[in-house]
Amino acid sequence: MKGSSIMNTHMGNIAINNEVIAQYAGAVAMECFGIVGMAGVNVKDGLVKLLKKDSITRGIAVTLNNNKLTLDFHVIVAYGVSILAVSDNLISNVRYKVEEFTGMDIEKINIYVEGVRVID
């Protein structure tokens, strides 16, 4: 995930590395009820694995279009939760906190549920 999201201000430009945005968004997502973690999908064989905390950004894609962010989350949810409720919670938390953190508007948050796990 290369690239930066650039914001023009009255004092100059601010460039935020997309990896930083993904890291922050991932940390916010991990605090949400019902989210077990980010998913890494192996395109070659279609296998999904739960990413460790230090590599959660691989489960999040950040793109900037017309000064607005789009975030794609590949998540694994807890067994027995309402996917709709978990998704709504994730979207509202991430939108609020990432917009506050970056000063940029979020156009869209896409959630791809890649798996379900039973939590002990």
N, C-alpha and C positions, 0 to 999 in steps of 0.2 A: 504494500500500500504506500506508494510514493506520492509526494506532492504536499502542497500546503494550501490552506484556505486563507485567502487574503482579504482583509477588510480595509477600506479607505476611511480615514478619519480626518478631522480638521488639522491634526498635528502630524499626519503622515500615514504610512501604511503599516498594518500589523499583519504579519504572516504567522499562522498557527499551523504547525505540522499536523497533518491528518492523523498521524499515529498518536499524538497527544490527545486529540479529540476522541479517538477511538478508545484510548486508555481510560479517559475520564468517563465516557459513556458506558464503558464496560463495568467500571467500578460502581456506577449508579445502578446499572442493571442487576448486578450481583446482590445488591441490597434489597431488591424487589422480592416480595413474597411469591413463591411458586417457581422461581427461576433457579434451576440447579446449576447451570453454567452455560458458557458459550460452546458452540459445536464447531468442530473442524470437520469439513467434508472432503474426503479424498475423491477427487473427480475421476481418477482412473478406475477405481474399483467400487465407488459409491459408498464406502464405509464412513460411518459417522462416529467421531469420538469426542468425549468430553475433554475440553482443553483445560490444561492446568492454569492456575491463576496468573502465572507470569507470561502466558501466551494467549490470553483471552482476546487480544486485539485481532487475532487471525479469524475470529468469528464475527467481526464487525467491519463493514465497509463504509467509508465516509466519502461522499462526493459533494462538490460545490458546483451549483449551477445558478447563474444570475444572482450571486451573493446570498444564496440560500442553501442550507445544508440538507442533504438526504442521508439518512443512516439506515443501513441494512443490518439487522441482527439475526444471526443463526443461533438459536437457543435450544437448550434441553430443559424441559419443564418437569416438575414433580408429578408423580402419578397421583391421580385423583383430584387434581385442582381443575378449576374452570379455566380453560385456555383463554376464553374471552376476557374474563376478569383479570387474569395475569397480564394479558396483552394490554388492556386498557391502563392498568396500573403502571406497567413498564413505559408505555408511550407518554403518559402524563408526567411521570417522574423525570424521565430522560429529557423530554421537551423543556420542562421548566428549568432543570439544573444545567443542562448543556447550553441553553440560550443565555442563562445568567452567567455561566462560566466563560463563554466565548464572546458574548455580545452579538452573536449572529443569529438570524432567524432560521428555524428548522422548517423546511417545506414539507418533508415527508419522513415518516419512520416506518420501515417495512420490517415485519417480524416473520421469520421462517422457523417454524417449529420442526426441528430435525430429529427429535427423539423425546422419549419419556423415561424417567428413572424413578425407581422407588427409593425414597430417602429413609435411612434408618431412624 
